[in-house]
Amino acid sequence: MILDLHHVQLAMPKGGEDKARGFYRDILGLPEREKPLDMQQNGGCWFEYCGVRVHLGVEQDFRPAQKAHPAFSVRGFGQLRRQCETAGFATRQSNNIDGQARFFVDDPFGNRVEIIDGENPI
């Protein structure tokens, strides 16, 4: 029986750690968590905040996830959208779902990420 979602794993190309930090840590606000020592040689980054865990792992034959994606419910929806756009990450408006506004943005590697307004149901 499933108890919880432990983490989401996304792929990234080799050497993309600084770009991952710039997006997931600096824009989305997920603090980086140090990877276990025995996994650090594999590259990649882990981010975690209040039970939300995102792991980015290096994939040799990297292709971005353009349909599959994580969806984050956020506080400060409009501000986060402006931050993404100011940092050069184009956002795409989407239809509201379950009464909540949302948009899509691609991470620095082209992986699709959904952002949902967690504060203001429509």
C-alpha positions in Angstrom: 0.0 0.0 0.0 1.4 3.4 -1.0 1.8 5.8 2.0 3.3 8.9 0.4 5.2 10.3 -2.5 8.8 10.4 -1.4 10.4 12.4 -4.3 10.2 13.2 -8.0 13.2 12.4 -10.2 13.9 14.5 -13.2 16.8 14.1 -15.7 19.4 16.6 -16.6 22.5 16.6 -18.8 26.0 16.1 -17.3 27.4 19.3 -15.9 24.1 21.0 -15.4 24.2 21.4 -11.6 24.6 25.2 -11.6 21.7 25.7 -14.0 19.6 23.4 -11.8 20.5 25.4 -8.7 19.7 28.6 -10.5 16.2 27.4 -11.3 15.1 25.0 -8.6 16.8 26.8 -5.7 17.1 30.4 -6.7 13.8 30.8 -8.6 11.4 28.1 -7.2 12.9 28.5 -3.7 13.7 24.8 -3.0 16.8 24.6 -0.8 19.4 22.2 -2.0 20.0 19.1 0.1 23.4 17.4 -0.1 23.3 14.1 -1.8 24.6 11.1 0.1 28.3 10.7 -0.2 28.1 7.4 -2.2 25.9 9.1 -4.8 27.7 12.3 -5.3 30.0 10.9 -7.9 27.0 10.4 -10.2 26.4 14.2 -10.4 23.0 15.8 -10.2 21.3 17.8 -7.4 18.6 17.2 -4.7 16.2 19.9 -3.5 13.9 19.7 -0.6 11.4 21.8 1.4 8.7 20.7 3.8 8.4 17.3 2.3 8.6 18.4 -1.3 11.6 16.5 -2.8 13.0 17.0 -6.3 16.0 15.0 -7.4 17.8 15.8 -10.6 19.9 13.0 -11.9 22.4 13.0 -14.8 21.2 11.0 -17.8 23.8 10.3 -20.4 21.4 10.2 -23.3 19.4 13.1 -22.0 16.1 14.1 -23.5 13.8 16.6 -21.6 10.4 15.5 -20.3 8.0 17.5 -22.3 4.7 15.9 -21.3 5.5 14.1 -17.9 6.1 16.7 -15.2 5.9 17.6 -11.6 3.2 20.1 -10.5 4.0 22.4 -7.6 1.3 24.2 -5.6 2.8 27.5 -4.6 2.3 30.6 -2.5 3.0 33.9 -4.4 1.8 32.5 -7.7 2.0 35.9 -9.6 5.3 36.8 -8.1 6.8 33.4 -9.1 5.6 33.8 -12.6 7.2 37.2 -12.9 10.4 35.8 -11.4 10.5 33.0 -14.0 9.9 35.5 -16.9 12.4 38.0 -15.5 15.1 35.3 -15.4 14.4 34.4 -19.0 12.1 31.4 -18.5 9.0 31.8 -20.7 5.8 30.8 -19.0 2.7 29.3 -20.7 -0.8 30.0 -19.5 -3.0 27.0 -19.1 -6.7 26.5 -18.3 -7.6 26.5 -14.7 -8.0 23.1 -13.2 -10.1 22.3 -10.1 -10.7 26.1 -9.8 -7.0 27.0 -9.5 -4.9 29.1 -11.9 -1.8 27.4 -13.3 1.0 27.9 -15.8 3.8 25.8 -17.3 7.5 26.7 -17.4 10.4 24.7 -18.7 13.4 24.2 -16.4 16.9 25.0 -17.9 17.0 21.6 -19.5 13.6 21.7 -21.2 11.8 19.6 -18.6 8.1 20.7 -18.2 7.1 22.1 -14.8 3.6 23.0 -13.8 2.9 25.8 -11.2 -0.5 25.9 -9.5 -1.8 28.8 -7.4 -2.1 27.2 -4.0 -3.5 30.4 -2.3 -6.3 31.7 -4.6 -8.7 29.2 -5.9 -10.8 30.8 -8.6 
